[in-house]
Amino acid sequence: MNYFIANWKMNMSIKDIVPWLEKFSKSKLLNSTERKIVICPSHIHISLLRECSHEMGFEVGSQDISIFDKGAHTGEIGNFQVKELCTYTLIGHSERKEPREDVIKKSDLAKSVGVTPIVCFVDPSEAKLLDSSNTVLAWEDPENISVDGVYRGKDETSVENGIKNIKSIISKNTPLIYGGSVNRENIKLLNKIVGLNGVLVGNASLDPTHFADIINSCI
């Protein structure tokens, strides 16, 4: 397992991020040349994380990308803008309830400027439709996403069977990660699942020590 994607959603302010970064920088992360740590903050905080990302060994991703090209689209963030500061972007998170066609278009726009899309999906049968080169697929189930800090993880057998089924219909070169109440209690079991390439971490990533524990559990 080598992908560790932190989705902060709409939770962090600057006064939260500064001490988070200080604590995370002091975390004793075990060395790994293949590990990819990606933090996805709210758009207004991307620059703040970008400033220290290289020094601290993580990359920065956006939580979404616009379906539109450059133009009069107030409040949107375009692919050409994301490219300036991010190497990854989350696409189609279940909370956004976007049509599959929009998800595919956003993914294509991201890749057209060299940004790697992390494409989320709920129904395993959709994986093949969303699979393409230079893409990370993220399987998530809304029923298992933590709510108000309470974890509601799917049992490991169900996750294992799901990963096996998804892997059988997508390219062998496409990284597949899992999201749904990932935390320090279940990460060791998730790490044993054959074919699982990483995790999408929500609530647990808001605590830098907790997030570091998840990463170190997979080295």
Buried (B, 14 or more C-beta within 10 A) or exposed (E): BBBBBBBBBEEBEEEEBEEBBEBBEEBEBEEBEEBBBBBBBBBEBBEBBBEBBEEBBBBBBBBBBBBBEEEEEEEBBBBBBBBEBBBBBBBBBBBEEBEEEEBBBBBBBBBEBEBBBBBBBBEBEBBEBBBBEEBBBBBBBEEBBBEEEEBEBBEEEEBBEBBBEBBEEBEEEBBBBBBBBBBBEBBEBBBEBEEBBBBBBBBBBBBBBBBBBBBBBBE
